[in-house]
Amino acid sequence: MRTFNQVLSAAALTAAFATSAFAAPVTYGAEPNHTYANFSYNHQGLSTQISKFSKTSGTVVYDKAAKTGSVDITIDMTSVDTGSGLFNGHIQGADFLDTAKFPTATFKSTKVVFDGDKPAAIEGNLTIKGITKPVTLKVTHFVNMEHPMAKKDAIGANASTVIKRTEFNAGKYAPYVGDELTITVSLEAIAQ
């Protein structure tokens, strides 16, 4: 009977160790070629303009079992791509992004809200031009799977929020050029 109890205890210890190993949070690094932020706004009532930032970096920590996570993203504001070289320089000026003084913007999560097994919203602080405001990113797509080429655990997500550029001291020409910006982040990240 003693041997049976020892085997049972060893099995229970092994199971506990295996469970804790699967429950550990995983840190993912943003894949730079497939992670970027874009923004859209109404231009003088004529059209919706869509631009993007080509350089976005950061990390995501995701614990599938515990349904917790965190997000830390940095956007290189000098990588703005409006589709026009002239406007790329114009939008980096002091009245808009002021990239000479503020070359990056950041988003740091404070809470990830889950709906079942998947993140539904990410609450956090967005900093643009040295001004920090709370925002909530609505997650419209999320997947966790093996990356088909890297053969490593990966996550992919799309999330968006709406901000007012006047709240970040970037409101020139508002309201003729729309004050509201929709920011969408497309993320692919691979386990580190």
NUKEGU-952881 format. One record per residue: residue number from 0; residue in one letter; chain; y negated, x negated, z of N, C-alpha, C, CB in turn. Coordinates in nm, 3 decimals. Last residue first. Glycine has a CB too. Layout:
N
ROLO	NUM	a	A	Y	X	Z	Y	X	Z	Y	X	Z	Y	X	Z
...
//
This chain:
192
ROLO	191	q	A	-3.457	-0.856	-2.746	-3.483	-0.999	-2.735	-3.368	-1.069	-2.664	-3.615	-1.025	-2.661
ROLO	190	a	A	-3.405	-0.603	-2.987	-3.374	-0.654	-2.854	-3.391	-0.806	-2.853	-3.230	-0.616	-2.813
ROLO	189	i	A	-3.677	-0.511	-3.195	-3.542	-0.563	-3.183	-3.522	-0.625	-3.046	-3.513	-0.666	-3.294
ROLO	188	a	A	-3.857	-0.236	-3.332	-3.847	-0.345	-3.235	-3.701	-0.381	-3.213	-3.915	-0.305	-3.100
ROLO	187	e	A	-4.097	-0.072	-3.515	-3.958	-0.116	-3.517	-3.951	-0.237	-3.425	-3.906	-0.150	-3.663
ROLO	186	l	A	-4.336	0.185	-3.528	-4.279	0.072	-3.454	-4.133	0.052	-3.490	-4.293	0.094	-3.305
ROLO	185	s	A	-4.643	0.304	-3.607	-4.506	0.297	-3.657	-4.446	0.170	-3.599	-4.501	0.298	-3.816
ROLO	184	v	A	-4.890	0.500	-3.465	-4.820	0.371	-3.456	-4.679	0.388	-3.510	-4.817	0.318	-3.309
ROLO	183	t	A	-5.191	0.648	-3.548	-5.046	0.658	-3.554	-4.986	0.518	-3.552	-5.000	0.736	-3.682
ROLO	182	i	A	-5.477	0.816	-3.456	-5.412	0.684	-3.458	-5.261	0.707	-3.454	-5.458	0.594	-3.337
ROLO	181	t	A	-5.736	0.992	-3.580	-5.594	1.005	-3.549	-5.533	0.866	-3.564	-5.522	1.111	-3.642
ROLO	180	l	A	-6.059	1.027	-3.457	-5.966	0.940	-3.530	-5.825	0.976	-3.485	-5.997	0.787	-3.505
ROLO	179	e	A	-6.356	1.211	-3.467	-6.215	1.207	-3.427	-6.136	1.116	-3.520	-6.155	1.347	-3.427
ROLO	178	d	A	-6.595	1.194	-3.602	-6.584	1.127	-3.473	-6.438	1.112	-3.432	-6.662	1.204	-3.366
ROLO	177	g	A	-6.640	1.149	-3.953	-6.573	1.214	-3.841	-6.564	1.130	-3.715	-6.438	1.252	-3.882
ROLO	176	v	A	-6.956	1.109	-4.060	-6.826	1.044	-4.068	-6.755	1.086	-3.941	-6.835	0.885	-4.084
ROLO	175	y	A	-7.126	1.290	-3.934	-7.104	1.297	-4.079	-6.976	1.224	-4.119	-7.224	1.236	-4.154
ROLO	174	p	A	-7.192	1.279	-3.666	-7.065	1.344	-3.701	-7.037	1.348	-3.851	-7.064	1.484	-3.649
ROLO	173	a	A	-7.156	0.928	-3.693	-7.098	1.054	-3.645	-7.211	1.156	-3.634	-7.024	1.035	-3.506
ROLO	172	y	A	-7.275	0.689	-3.765	-7.270	0.794	-3.866	-7.198	0.922	-3.820	-7.202	0.741	-3.988
ROLO	171	k	A	-7.102	0.504	-3.514	-7.206	0.509	-3.617	-7.173	0.616	-3.722	-7.223	0.370	-3.685
ROLO	170	g	A	-6.936	0.476	-3.286	-6.965	0.606	-3.342	-7.071	0.614	-3.449	-7.002	0.693	-3.237
ROLO	169	a	A	-6.814	0.311	-3.101	-6.792	0.283	-3.243	-6.830	0.405	-3.326	-6.644	0.242	-3.269
ROLO	168	n	A	-6.774	0.333	-2.825	-6.893	0.265	-2.876	-6.876	0.222	-3.022	-6.926	0.143	-2.789
ROLO	167	f	A	-6.569	0.499	-2.764	-6.539	0.356	-2.766	-6.654	0.276	-2.826	-6.410	0.329	-2.843
ROLO	166	e	A	-6.655	0.752	-2.799	-6.618	0.715	-2.663	-6.586	0.567	-2.650	-6.498	0.797	-2.617
ROLO	165	t	A	-6.679	0.772	-3.073	-6.802	0.759	-2.994	-6.772	0.718	-2.850	-6.880	0.890	-2.995
ROLO	164	r	A	-6.422	0.821	-3.157	-6.472	0.685	-3.169	-6.602	0.665	-3.094	-6.492	0.649	-3.316
ROLO	163	k	A	-6.185	0.994	-2.981	-6.321	1.005	-3.036	-6.378	0.864	-3.041	-6.412	1.102	-2.949
ROLO	162	i	A	-5.836	1.023	-3.079	-5.944	0.975	-2.993	-6.078	1.007	-3.059	-5.931	0.821	-2.965
ROLO	161	v	A	-5.505	1.130	-3.075	-5.638	1.152	-3.133	-5.742	1.105	-3.032	-5.661	1.303	-3.171
ROLO	160	t	A	-5.189	0.973	-3.151	-5.285	1.030	-3.058	-5.417	1.050	-3.133	-5.305	0.938	-2.933
ROLO	159	s	A	-4.835	0.924	-3.217	-4.976	0.936	-3.254	-5.058	0.998	-3.142	-4.990	1.019	-3.381
ROLO	158	a	A	-4.545	0.741	-3.324	-4.619	0.813	-3.220	-4.766	0.818	-3.257	-4.600	0.747	-3.081
ROLO	157	n	A	-4.221	0.656	-3.411	-4.353	0.691	-3.460	-4.421	0.773	-3.352	-4.347	0.768	-3.597
ROLO	156	a	A	-3.971	0.400	-3.377	-4.048	0.515	-3.330	-4.175	0.533	-3.410	-4.081	0.500	-3.183
ROLO	155	g	A	-3.666	0.235	-3.308	-3.770	0.269	-3.404	-3.841	0.393	-3.355	-3.711	0.291	-3.547
ROLO	154	i	A	-3.484	-0.040	-3.172	-3.543	0.093	-3.161	-3.647	0.110	-3.270	-3.606	0.114	-3.020
ROLO	153	a	A	-3.168	-0.217	-3.162	-3.306	-0.197	-3.209	-3.352	-0.055	-3.176	-3.317	-0.225	-3.362
ROLO	152	d	A	-2.933	-0.474	-3.119	-2.983	-0.346	-3.072	-3.130	-0.333	-3.111	-2.965	-0.331	-2.918
ROLO	151	k	A	-2.849	-0.648	-3.423	-2.888	-0.646	-3.281	-2.934	-0.505	-3.247	-3.000	-0.751	-3.251
ROLO	150	k	A	-2.825	-0.702	-3.693	-2.704	-0.680	-3.614	-2.731	-0.694	-3.464	-2.594	-0.779	-3.656
ROLO	149	a	A	-3.020	-0.724	-3.882	-3.022	-0.823	-3.773	-2.898	-0.815	-3.687	-3.145	-0.802	-3.687
ROLO	148	m	A	-2.953	-0.503	-4.048	-2.955	-0.639	-4.102	-2.946	-0.744	-3.991	-3.081	-0.662	-4.185
ROLO	147	p	A	-2.943	-0.266	-3.895	-2.844	-0.289	-3.999	-2.840	-0.431	-4.054	-2.868	-0.196	-4.110
ROLO	146	h	A	-2.957	-0.263	-3.547	-3.034	-0.292	-3.667	-2.936	-0.330	-3.778	-3.139	-0.408	-3.642
ROLO	145	e	A	-2.806	0.000	-3.373	-2.794	-0.139	-3.417	-2.875	-0.157	-3.545	-2.644	-0.179	-3.439
ROLO	144	m	A	-3.050	0.220	-3.218	-2.928	0.191	-3.292	-2.918	0.041	-3.320	-2.923	0.271	-3.425
ROLO	143	n	A	-3.250	0.481	-3.143	-3.199	0.358	-3.084	-3.063	0.333	-3.147	-3.189	0.367	-2.925
ROLO	142	v	A	-3.546	0.653	-3.246	-3.404	0.624	-3.266	-3.372	0.490	-3.199	-3.368	0.620	-3.417
ROLO	141	f	A	-3.790	0.902	-3.278	-3.736	0.794	-3.197	-3.588	0.777	-3.229	-3.758	0.820	-3.045
ROLO	140	h	A	-4.089	1.067	-3.362	-3.960	1.017	-3.409	-3.918	0.904	-3.316	-3.968	0.967	-3.559
ROLO	139	t	A	-4.314	1.140	-3.233	-4.264	1.233	-3.333	-4.129	1.191	-3.389	-4.365	1.246	-3.446
ROLO	138	v	A	-4.468	1.126	-2.930	-4.361	1.064	-3.007	-4.304	1.168	-3.103	-4.250	1.006	-2.913
ROLO	137	k	A	-4.804	1.108	-2.867	-4.694	1.202	-2.888	-4.591	1.136	-2.978	-4.745	1.337	-2.949
ROLO	136	l	A	-4.975	0.928	-2.631	-4.916	0.919	-2.764	-4.800	1.018	-2.771	-4.867	0.773	-2.796
ROLO	135	t	A	-5.260	0.984	-2.455	-5.118	1.017	-2.460	-5.073	1.012	-2.605	-5.089	1.158	-2.397
ROLO	134	v	A	-5.496	0.774	-2.281	-5.453	0.851	-2.398	-5.304	0.884	-2.381	-5.479	0.773	-2.531
ROLO	133	p	A	-5.780	0.663	-2.098	-5.641	0.712	-2.098	-5.612	0.794	-2.223	-5.612	0.796	-1.971
ROLO	132	k	A	-5.972	0.380	-2.207	-5.961	0.524	-2.186	-5.813	0.563	-2.180	-6.034	0.603	-2.299
ROLO	131	t	A	-6.186	0.105	-2.194	-6.051	0.155	-2.169	-6.056	0.303	-2.136	-5.983	0.077	-2.054
ROLO	130	i	A	-6.363	-0.117	-2.393	-6.368	0.013	-2.324	-6.227	0.068	-2.314	-6.462	0.113	-2.400
ROLO	129	g	A	-6.351	-0.340	-2.554	-6.368	-0.360	-2.411	-6.377	-0.233	-2.330	-6.490	-0.440	-2.387
ROLO	128	k	A	-6.289	-0.236	-2.806	-6.424	-0.289	-2.781	-6.453	-0.302	-2.631	-6.530	-0.198	-2.846
ROLO	127	i	A	-6.039	-0.044	-2.660	-6.103	-0.080	-2.787	-6.246	-0.122	-2.753	-6.101	0.040	-2.891
ROLO	126	t	A	-5.748	0.029	-2.498	-5.871	-0.049	-2.487	-5.917	-0.089	-2.626	-5.850	-0.173	-2.397
ROLO	125	l	A	-5.570	0.288	-2.352	-5.609	0.227	-2.479	-5.742	0.157	-2.459	-5.618	0.334	-2.593
ROLO	124	n	A	-5.314	0.346	-2.129	-5.454	0.309	-2.143	-5.477	0.235	-2.274	-5.500	0.222	-2.023
ROLO	123	g	A	-5.082	0.626	-2.132	-5.125	0.489	-2.107	-5.273	0.471	-2.128	-5.051	0.395	-2.195
ROLO	122	e	A	-4.779	0.798	-2.201	-4.912	0.799	-2.142	-4.953	0.656	-2.114	-4.916	0.885	-2.012
ROLO	121	i	A	-4.590	0.913	-2.450	-4.618	0.788	-2.379	-4.762	0.794	-2.331	-4.593	0.662	-2.471
ROLO	120	a	A	-4.332	1.153	-2.506	-4.474	1.117	-2.496	-4.486	0.988	-2.417	-4.557	1.230	-2.428
ROLO	119	a	A	-4.061	1.157	-2.537	-4.138	1.260	-2.607	-4.287	1.227	-2.608	-4.116	1.397	-2.542
ROLO	118	p	A	-3.765	0.963	-2.559	-3.906	0.970	-2.520	-3.979	1.076	-2.604	-3.973	0.832	-2.537
ROLO	117	k	A	-3.448	1.131	-2.512	-3.544	1.058	-2.595	-3.685	1.068	-2.540	-3.540	1.110	-2.738
ROLO	116	d	A	-3.269	1.292	-2.380	-3.239	1.149	-2.386	-3.344	1.067	-2.460	-3.107	1.129	-2.452
ROLO	115	g	A	-3.495	1.526	-2.263	-3.353	1.495	-2.279	-3.334	1.344	-2.277	-3.296	1.555	-2.410
ROLO	114	d	A	-3.778	1.384	-2.305	-3.727	1.518	-2.331	-3.579	1.499	-2.361	-3.804	1.590	-2.450
ROLO	113	f	A	-3.977	1.174	-2.094	-3.857	1.199	-2.174	-3.833	1.348	-2.191	-3.736	1.133	-2.110
ROLO	112	v	A	-4.262	0.981	-2.088	-4.209	1.114	-2.058	-4.092	1.140	-2.151	-4.318	1.224	-2.071
ROLO	111	v	A	-4.368	0.693	-1.941	-4.299	0.743	-2.059	-4.231	0.874	-2.017	-4.194	0.638	-2.116
ROLO	110	k	A	-4.674	0.560	-1.820	-4.560	0.650	-1.799	-4.501	0.688	-1.934	-4.602	0.778	-1.720
ROLO	109	t	A	-4.851	0.373	-1.894	-4.842	0.398	-1.750	-4.722	0.487	-1.719	-4.971	0.462	-1.698
ROLO	108	s	A	-4.877	0.121	-2.151	-4.829	0.249	-2.098	-4.835	0.253	-1.946	-4.687	0.275	-2.146
ROLO	107	k	A	-5.144	-0.007	-2.317	-5.048	-0.038	-2.211	-5.006	0.094	-2.146	-5.109	-0.137	-2.105
ROLO	106	f	A	-5.282	-0.126	-2.607	-5.230	-0.006	-2.543	-5.125	-0.049	-2.443	-5.171	0.095	-2.648
ROLO	105	t	A	-5.575	-0.294	-2.730	-5.445	-0.292	-2.662	-5.411	-0.150	-2.616	-5.446	-0.388	-2.542
ROLO	104	a	A	-5.731	-0.487	-2.987	-5.725	-0.363	-2.910	-5.587	-0.361	-2.846	-5.750	-0.233	-3.000
ROLO	103	t	A	-5.919	-0.786	-3.062	-5.795	-0.711	-3.042	-5.823	-0.579	-2.970	-5.694	-0.794	-2.963
ROLO	102	p	A	-6.172	-0.899	-3.089	-6.077	-0.913	-3.200	-5.947	-0.835	-3.183	-6.044	-1.056	-3.218
ROLO	101	f	A	-6.466	-0.852	-3.012	-6.346	-0.783	-2.965	-6.238	-0.786	-3.073	-6.379	-0.637	-2.925
ROLO	100	k	A	-6.666	-0.998	-3.137	-6.659	-0.997	-2.990	-6.528	-0.943	-2.937	-6.773	-0.916	-2.934
ROLO	99	a	A	-6.595	-0.964	-3.403	-6.642	-1.096	-3.359	-6.636	-1.107	-3.207	-6.787	-1.123	-3.408
ROLO	98	t	A	-6.538	-0.695	-3.438	-6.426	-0.788	-3.419	-6.469	-0.929	-3.381	-6.344	-0.793	-3.545
ROLO	97	d	A	-6.661	-0.433	-3.426	-6.719	-0.553	-3.365	-6.612	-0.658	-3.334	-6.794	-0.517	-3.236
ROLO	96	l	A	-6.604	-0.180	-3.531	-6.503	-0.249	-3.450	-6.555	-0.373	-3.377	-6.387	-0.288	-3.537
ROLO	95	f	A	-6.913	-0.069	-3.565	-6.780	-0.009	-3.569	-6.685	-0.088	-3.477	-6.724	-0.005	-3.715
ROLO	94	d	A	-7.140	-0.215	-3.536	-7.150	-0.069	-3.523	-7.015	0.001	-3.521	-7.232	-0.014	-3.636
ROLO	93	a	A	-7.063	-0.481	-3.587	-7.095	-0.440	-3.450	-7.101	-0.289	-3.432	-7.225	-0.500	-3.407
ROLO	92	g	A	-6.795	-0.485	-3.839	-6.928	-0.511	-3.785	-6.950	-0.448	-3.648	-7.033	-0.461	-3.881
ROLO	91	q	A	-6.567	-0.410	-3.963	-6.552	-0.507	-3.855	-6.686	-0.542	-3.789	-6.487	-0.634	-3.907
ROLO	90	i	A	-6.647	-0.253	-4.169	-6.592	-0.184	-4.053	-6.568	-0.280	-3.935	-6.461	-0.115	-4.091
ROLO	89	h	A	-6.728	-0.450	-4.358	-6.825	-0.356	-4.301	-6.773	-0.294	-4.170	-6.857	-0.245	-4.403
ROLO	88	g	A	-6.487	-0.573	-4.433	-6.590	-0.649	-4.363	-6.690	-0.559	-4.293	-6.663	-0.740	-4.460
ROLO	87	n	A	-6.363	-0.352	-4.553	-6.294	-0.425	-4.446	-6.394	-0.505	-4.364	-6.185	-0.519	-4.504
ROLO	86	f	A	-6.539	-0.289	-4.759	-6.539	-0.204	-4.640	-6.463	-0.268	-4.525	-6.479	-0.069	-4.672
ROLO	85	l	A	-6.473	-0.498	-4.938	-6.610	-0.481	-4.891	-6.613	-0.399	-4.761	-6.696	-0.412	-5.000
ROLO	84	g	A	-6.201	-0.450	-4.987	-6.243	-0.575	-4.923	-6.383	-0.565	-4.865	-6.238	-0.689	-5.023
ROLO	83	s	A	-6.036	-0.156	-4.930	-6.155	-0.212	-4.994	-6.197	-0.337	-4.918	-6.272	-0.108	-4.997
ROLO	82	g	A	-5.832	-0.069	-4.781	-5.813	-0.056	-4.925	-5.931	-0.113	-5.003	-5.792	0.089	-4.962
ROLO	81	t	A	-5.860	-0.127	-4.522	-5.911	0.003	-4.564	-5.882	0.032	-4.711	-6.061	0.010	-4.539
ROLO	80	d	A	-5.718	-0.294	-4.283	-5.702	-0.283	-4.428	-5.741	-0.142	-4.469	-5.555	-0.317	-4.473
ROLO	79	v	A	-5.769	-0.526	-4.022	-5.793	-0.393	-4.076	-5.784	-0.395	-4.228	-5.931	-0.340	-4.031
ROLO	78	s	A	-5.731	-0.752	-3.875	-5.636	-0.729	-3.985	-5.654	-0.590	-4.047	-5.493	-0.745	-3.935
ROLO	77	t	A	-5.890	-0.764	-3.660	-5.939	-0.834	-3.779	-5.847	-0.812	-3.899	-5.953	-0.983	-3.751
ROLO	76	m	A	-5.747	-0.646	-3.459	-5.847	-0.564	-3.526	-5.904	-0.632	-3.651	-5.959	-0.530	-3.430
ROLO	75	d	A	-5.430	-0.651	-3.380	-5.528	-0.748	-3.430	-5.629	-0.670	-3.515	-5.458	-0.863	-3.514
ROLO	74	i	A	-5.312	-0.486	-3.101	-5.349	-0.470	-3.242	-5.455	-0.574	-3.276	-5.401	-0.325	-3.271
ROLO	73	t	A	-5.045	-0.486	-2.881	-5.173	-0.548	-2.913	-5.195	-0.536	-3.064	-5.178	-0.698	-2.867
ROLO	72	i	A	-4.868	-0.294	-2.638	-4.896	-0.322	-2.779	-5.035	-0.386	-2.793	-4.888	-0.191	-2.864
ROLO	71	d	A	-4.620	-0.207	-2.440	-4.736	-0.296	-2.434	-4.762	-0.345	-2.577	-4.712	-0.416	-2.334
ROLO	70	v	A	-4.442	0.038	-2.263	-4.489	-0.009	-2.394	-4.614	-0.093	-2.373	-4.518	0.111	-2.490
ROLO	69	s	A	-4.141	0.133	-2.093	-4.280	0.091	-2.093	-4.313	0.032	-2.230	-4.308	-0.013	-1.980
ROLO	68	g	A	-3.911	0.367	-1.938	-3.954	0.271	-2.037	-4.099	0.232	-2.016	-3.935	0.325	-2.175
ROLO	67	t	A	-3.618	0.561	-1.857	-3.748	0.503	-1.825	-3.785	0.404	-1.935	-3.745	0.432	-1.685
ROLO	66	k	A	-3.354	0.662	-1.824	-3.459	0.737	-1.893	-3.598	0.693	-1.847	-3.441	0.887	-1.868
ROLO	65	a	A	-3.141	0.521	-1.733	-3.237	0.567	-1.631	-3.347	0.656	-1.690	-3.301	0.448	-1.562
ROLO	64	a	A	-3.013	0.467	-1.978	-2.943	0.538	-1.871	-3.040	0.597	-1.769	-2.846	0.444	-1.801
ROLO	63	k	A	-3.208	0.326	-2.131	-3.151	0.451	-2.179	-3.088	0.532	-2.066	-3.047	0.422	-2.286
ROLO	62	d	A	-3.486	0.173	-2.088	-3.363	0.188	-2.010	-3.306	0.325	-2.042	-3.390	0.172	-1.856
ROLO	61	y	A	-3.694	-0.046	-2.252	-3.627	0.084	-2.260	-3.499	0.079	-2.181	-3.599	0.123	-2.407
ROLO	60	v	A	-3.997	-0.189	-2.327	-3.883	-0.197	-2.234	-3.824	-0.056	-2.229	-3.926	-0.248	-2.090
ROLO	59	v	A	-4.150	-0.346	-2.594	-4.109	-0.218	-2.539	-3.992	-0.246	-2.446	-4.071	-0.115	-2.651
ROLO	58	t	A	-4.428	-0.548	-2.693	-4.294	-0.530	-2.641	-4.275	-0.387	-2.591	-4.266	-0.631	-2.528
ROLO	57	g	A	-4.615	-0.679	-2.979	-4.595	-0.622	-2.847	-4.449	-0.611	-2.808	-4.658	-0.488	-2.840
ROLO	56	s	A	-4.851	-0.648	-3.254	-4.744	-0.715	-3.180	-4.724	-0.644	-3.047	-4.776	-0.865	-3.158
ROLO	55	t	A	-4.975	-0.615	-3.579	-4.955	-0.550	-3.450	-4.837	-0.617	-3.382	-4.931	-0.395	-3.466
ROLO	54	k	A	-5.156	-0.635	-3.857	-5.095	-0.722	-3.757	-5.094	-0.653	-3.620	-5.171	-0.858	-3.748
ROLO	53	s	A	-5.280	-0.450	-4.020	-5.159	-0.514	-4.070	-5.087	-0.599	-3.966	-5.192	-0.600	-4.186
ROLO	52	f	A	-5.397	-0.136	-3.965	-5.408	-0.273	-3.915	-5.275	-0.340	-3.947	-5.440	-0.276	-3.759
ROLO	51	k	A	-5.521	0.097	-4.215	-5.424	0.043	-4.120	-5.463	-0.095	-4.072	-5.285	0.039	-4.182
ROLO	50	s	A	-5.650	0.422	-4.310	-5.653	0.275	-4.311	-5.550	0.226	-4.211	-5.796	0.220	-4.276
ROLO	49	i	A	-5.749	0.703	-4.483	-5.639	0.644	-4.406	-5.644	0.493	-4.422	-5.500	0.701	-4.451
ROLO	48	q	A	-5.972	0.976	-4.491	-5.949	0.835	-4.520	-5.839	0.782	-4.428	-6.080	0.752	-4.502
ROLO	47	t	A	-5.996	1.279	-4.633	-5.938	1.213	-4.516	-5.907	1.071	-4.555	-5.811	1.289	-4.464
ROLO	46	s	A	-6.312	1.383	-4.776	-6.172	1.341	-4.782	-6.126	1.292	-4.646	-6.153	1.230	-4.888
ROLO	45	l	A	-6.558	1.513	-4.728	-6.508	1.499	-4.863	-6.359	1.466	-4.870	-6.585	1.393	-4.935
ROLO	44	g	A	-6.682	1.511	-4.487	-6.630	1.640	-4.534	-6.567	1.634	-4.671	-6.740	1.740	-4.536
ROLO	43	q	A	-6.728	1.242	-4.433	-6.838	1.324	-4.481	-6.793	1.460	-4.537	-6.914	1.250	-4.588
ROLO	42	h	A	-6.409	1.185	-4.384	-6.523	1.112	-4.438	-6.621	1.208	-4.504	-6.477	1.004	-4.538
ROLO	41	n	A	-6.204	1.207	-4.106	-6.271	1.283	-4.210	-6.396	1.206	-4.255	-6.309	1.425	-4.160
ROLO	40	y	A	-5.946	0.960	-4.059	-6.065	1.033	-4.016	-6.124	1.107	-4.136	-6.170	0.937	-3.954
ROLO	39	s	A	-5.680	0.758	-3.926	-5.736	0.845	-4.029	-5.852	0.924	-3.971	-5.628	0.939	-4.087
ROLO	38	f	A	-5.502	0.451	-3.891	-5.596	0.550	-3.839	-5.652	0.631	-3.955	-5.710	0.482	-3.759
ROLO	37	n	A	-5.202	0.278	-3.792	-5.298	0.324	-3.891	-5.390	0.427	-3.826	-5.226	0.385	-4.015
ROLO	36	a	A	-5.031	-0.010	-3.685	-5.107	0.109	-3.648	-5.194	0.149	-3.766	-5.193	0.086	-3.520
ROLO	35	y	A	-4.697	-0.138	-3.723	-4.841	-0.138	-3.750	-4.902	-0.007	-3.700	-4.869	-0.158	-3.901
ROLO	34	t	A	-4.411	-0.304	-3.800	-4.483	-0.244	-3.688	-4.632	-0.253	-3.720	-4.450	-0.314	-3.552
ROLO	33	h	A	-4.273	-0.455	-3.977	-4.251	-0.311	-3.981	-4.313	-0.240	-3.861	-4.103	-0.280	-3.986
ROLO	32	n	A	-4.320	-0.720	-3.939	-4.330	-0.670	-4.076	-4.315	-0.518	-4.087	-4.225	-0.736	-4.162
ROLO	31	p	A	-4.277	-0.772	-3.664	-4.412	-0.773	-3.719	-4.426	-0.718	-3.861	-4.464	-0.911	-3.719
ROLO	30	e	A	-4.114	-0.589	-3.431	-4.085	-0.661	-3.555	-4.213	-0.656	-3.639	-3.961	-0.598	-3.633
ROLO	29	a	A	-4.158	-0.626	-3.087	-4.202	-0.558	-3.209	-4.176	-0.646	-3.330	-4.352	-0.521	-3.200
ROLO	28	g	A	-3.876	-0.674	-2.883	-3.997	-0.731	-2.941	-4.032	-0.661	-3.071	-3.980	-0.882	-2.965
ROLO	27	y	A	-3.749	-0.516	-2.595	-3.750	-0.524	-2.741	-3.882	-0.584	-2.787	-3.727	-0.383	-2.806
ROLO	26	t	A	-3.546	-0.531	-2.316	-3.678	-0.562	-2.370	-3.665	-0.585	-2.521	-3.740	-0.686	-2.299
ROLO	25	v	A	-3.368	-0.290	-2.132	-3.365	-0.387	-2.242	-3.508	-0.406	-2.292	-3.269	-0.341	-2.359
ROLO	24	p	A	-3.243	-0.224	-1.803	-3.346	-0.209	-1.907	-3.336	-0.322	-2.009	-3.486	-0.207	-1.844
ROLO	23	a	A	-2.901	-0.145	-1.736	-3.013	-0.238	-1.726	-3.116	-0.211	-1.836	-2.963	-0.383	-1.734
ROLO	22	a	A	-2.678	0.003	-1.758	-2.799	0.073	-1.715	-2.921	-0.017	-1.712	-2.778	0.133	-1.580
ROLO	21	f	A	-2.469	-0.164	-1.815	-2.514	-0.074	-1.921	-2.647	-0.008	-1.886	-2.410	0.031	-1.947
ROLO	20	a	A	-2.442	-0.292	-1.568	-2.476	-0.373	-1.686	-2.528	-0.285	-1.798	-2.353	-0.453	-1.733
ROLO	19	s	A	-2.366	-0.086	-1.403	-2.498	-0.145	-1.382	-2.539	-0.229	-1.501	-2.500	-0.228	-1.256
ROLO	18	t	A	-2.108	-0.040	-1.510	-2.209	0.065	-1.515	-2.349	0.007	-1.498	-2.182	0.170	-1.409
ROLO	17	a	A	-1.982	-0.283	-1.446	-1.997	-0.244	-1.586	-2.105	-0.137	-1.600	-1.864	-0.192	-1.643
ROLO	16	f	A	-1.989	-0.273	-1.166	-2.057	-0.381	-1.237	-2.083	-0.342	-1.382	-1.975	-0.510	-1.230
ROLO	15	a	A	-1.829	-0.048	-1.122	-1.969	-0.049	-1.075	-2.049	-0.155	-1.148	-1.975	-0.072	-0.922
ROLO	14	a	A	-1.585	-0.139	-1.229	-1.653	-0.023	-1.288	-1.800	-0.019	-1.248	-1.583	0.106	-1.247
ROLO	13	t	A	-1.531	-0.349	-1.051	-1.548	-0.377	-1.193	-1.623	-0.263	-1.262	-1.411	-0.400	-1.260
ROLO	12	l	A	-1.502	-0.201	-0.815	-1.606	-0.303	-0.825	-1.635	-0.337	-0.971	-1.565	-0.430	-0.748
ROLO	11	a	A	-1.277	-0.048	-0.880	-1.404	0.019	-0.848	-1.520	-0.079	-0.860	-1.400	0.080	-0.706
ROLO	10	a	A	-1.087	-0.250	-0.912	-1.120	-0.165	-1.025	-1.255	-0.095	-1.003	-1.010	-0.061	-1.048
ROLO	9	a	A	-1.079	-0.350	-0.653	-1.121	-0.438	-0.762	-1.162	-0.356	-0.884	-1.008	-0.535	-0.800
ROLO	8	s	A	-0.981	-0.125	-0.518	-1.113	-0.178	-0.484	-1.166	-0.268	-0.595	-1.108	-0.257	-0.352
ROLO	7	l	A	-0.726	-0.105	-0.639	-0.821	0.004	-0.651	-0.963	-0.042	-0.621	-0.783	0.118	-0.558
ROLO	6	v	A	-0.615	-0.346	-0.553	-0.631	-0.322	-0.696	-0.734	-0.212	-0.720	-0.496	-0.285	-0.762
ROLO	5	q	A	-0.617	-0.298	-0.278	-0.691	-0.412	-0.331	-0.717	-0.394	-0.482	-0.613	-0.544	-0.306
ROLO	4	n	A	-0.448	-0.075	-0.264	-0.587	-0.061	-0.222	-0.673	-0.176	-0.275	-0.596	-0.056	-0.069
ROLO	3	f	A	-0.208	-0.196	-0.348	-0.264	-0.087	-0.426	-0.412	-0.068	-0.392	-0.186	0.044	-0.399
ROLO	2	t	A	-0.169	-0.378	-0.140	-0.191	-0.428	-0.275	-0.254	-0.321	-0.362	-0.060	-0.477	-0.336
ROLO	1	r	A	-0.121	-0.200	0.072	-0.236	-0.289	0.078	-0.270	-0.341	-0.062	-0.210	-0.407	0.174
ROLO	0	m	A	0.119	-0.082	0.000	0.000	0.000	0.000	-0.125	-0.087	0.000	0.000	0.094	0.120
//
